[in-house]
């Protein structure tokens, strides 16, 4: 999968900041910031290829501002068979 889940984001984070962190790994297709009722607290970053997402995982546990980023590769959900 070419998407990573980025958790433990600072309330001040925005898409351009995530782009600057992950763009050097390769082409970013999409960044989705997810929030509940306030600022985004996690995001999904989709890369152009699976190996780019795997390389970006090297940022796991690195500090961004005052927070330690937590990176995960989302698990595929099994599809129901009709």
Secondary structure, 3 states (H helix, E strand, C coil): CCEEEEECCCCCCCHHHHHHHHHHHCCEEEEEEEECCCCEEEEEEEECCHHHHHHHHHHCCCEECCEECEEECCCCCCCCCC
